[in-house]
Amino acid sequence: MAEQAPLPTQLLAVLNARGQHAVARTIGDVVRNWLAEHGWADHLSELDFTTYQDHYNLPPRGWPVAAIMHNGDNQLEDMVFVENEGGFWEWLDSLGLHFETDSGGVHELSVPDDIPFSLELHNQLAIVQAFEWHAYLVEPDYATIYRTVFEHFGRHPEHFGDLHWRGFERVCASVFTAQGYTTELGKGRNDDGVDIRLTAHPVYGQQLTVVQAKRQKKKVELNLVQGILGAALGERADRSIFVTSSRFLPGVERWTRAHPTAIPLELVDRQKLAEWCRELLPEAAWLRQQAASWSLGNAKIVVAPKGVRMINSAWAAVVAETRLAARLIPLDALYERMPTDPLRGTETPDLAGAVLEAGRSFTARRVGDRYAGDDGQLYHVWDGNPRHFDDAD
């Protein structure tokens, strides 16, 4: 009989074939089987498994969490997940997973990087979670806070093909908007071969450019490219662009060079699209210029509580924001320590260092009046009062 592959190897195959939701379900099946074998079969109805993002709705951590386990059975919680009856924690460690309790009834099953047979799953899950988080952030008005999305796809052009077809159209529209075009994203269905219309540009002026955005993994054939030329002619466009998440067959590029058309056609493959993304990253000089104009009176400062025993705050200033997202610059703190106990006191934000910290700016997603930062912190607007800190452990 062939020896069964280690669980992380099995989970890696599941991840590559069906995604991280299937990984969480597979882990759930493995845990339920262990519990049933150890006499807990009647206590599994309130046990549920989901992904980290579905539970927290926050950017992924550096240490990838493969599944979040929810448990509403108090007896099972106390005996197995708290008291470790039957050696549950050690059993999970032997499989290549790490168990940690987040709060009552909520537990994280993560993939460590210090176990050789878990390392490949650790690395691949981190990449997939980062991709899915950035794909989730793709929204029509996200172009003004583009750094995180463009930075990711600029580094990983192969991930364009993993987007939903509508998500790929939105990414392309955001790129064109950030380049200065007046952009109209089509309705997605029955669009007569035109996914995006570019109607104006500060340099090119008022002209119509029609865009076909094709999300697929195989190389693009000539007949698909010829379709955008017909659409451009029908709309009396000035230019046409065909953008793909893949590459073009060699014959496509040869044909376009050999058959110049009355309406210019530009071919954009995933490498060129990634290059555009990299070119659109905000310059640190612009961020520093914004920060240089701030004062405690005019800056929008946000703060997040940190710590349990040791209490501190994470500070940041909002450099730009939309309805859905914001760009934040991290701030250091100024400490007022108690004369009788220098480990305790109050802290306020230090705007003087904002110019130097501009290069470390990061993205946050708007959640009501809160800001869920890519640094894992949940910020709210500072009320202007000094905050207590406690460095004693």
C-alpha positions, 0 to 999 in steps of 0.5 A: 500500500502506498504511503499517504502524503502528509496533510500539508501536501494534500492541502496544497493540492486542494488549494491549487485545484479549488482554492482556500475555501476548500482548504478550510473545509478539508481541514474541517473534515480532518478535525471532525474525524479525529473528534469522532474517533475520540468519542465526540461524535455527538458534539459536532453540530456546532462546529464550523470552519471558514477562511481567515478573510471571511471571518475577519474581513481584514488583510491576511497576516504574514503567518497564513491562517488556513482555517478559522474554527468556530465552536459553540459547544461549551463542553467540547470547548472546555475539554478538547480545545482548552484543556487539550484532552486526547492531545489535540494540539500535539496531534495537529502539530504532527500533521503540520498545522498550528493551533491557537485560540483567538477568543472563546469558541474561535480558533486559528489553524495556521501553517508554520514555516518551521516544519519542512513538509509545511513550508510549500503550503505556507508559501503558496497560501500566503500568495493566494491570500494576498491575491484574493485580498487584492482582488476583493479590493478591486472596486470602480472608485479605487483608482485614487488609492491604487498603490496596493492593487497596482503594486501586487499585480505589478509584481505578479502579472500571472495573477491577472488570469486568476481574476474573475472576468469582471474583476479583470475589466475593473482592474483595467479600467482603474489603470486607465483612470489612473493614467488620466483617461475619462473612463467608462466601464461597460455593463459587462454583457451584450457590450458589442465587443467593447468593455471600456471606453476612453473618452478624454485625456489631458494630453491626447484630448477629446477622442474615443478609444475602445478597449477589449479586456480579455481575461483568459489563460491561453494565448489570444488568437487572431480572430479575437483581436480582429473583433475589436477592430470591427467594434472600433470601426462601428463606433468611429473610434480614434484608437483601439486597445486589446488588453489580455491577462495572457499573451498573444500568439506570435502570428497575432503580432506579425499580422498587426505589423503587416496590416496597419489599420485606419484605426490604430490598434495597440496590443497589451499583454499581461507583462505590459499591463503589469509595467503600467501598474508599476509606473502608476505607483504614487511617488514618495515626493508627492506623499511627502509634499502632502505631509509637509502641509499638515498640523495637528489642526488640519491633519486627519489623524487615526489611531488603533489600540495595541496590546493587552498587558502592554498598552500602546497605540498605532498612529497614522494620518490620512493622505487621501481617501475615497468612499471605500479606501484610504491611503495612510502614512504611519506616525510615531508617538510623543510620550509624556511619562509619569515622573513616578512610573516612567513605564506609564503615561500618555502619548500623542501623534508626532506629525514631525516625522510624517515627511520621513515616513511617507515612503512607508504609506499603506492602504486601508479599507473603509469600514463605516467610520473605521479604517482596516489597515493593511498593517492589520490594525483597525483605526478610528479617527483620533479625538484629539485627547492624549491616549494612555500607554503602559509598557509594563508587562 
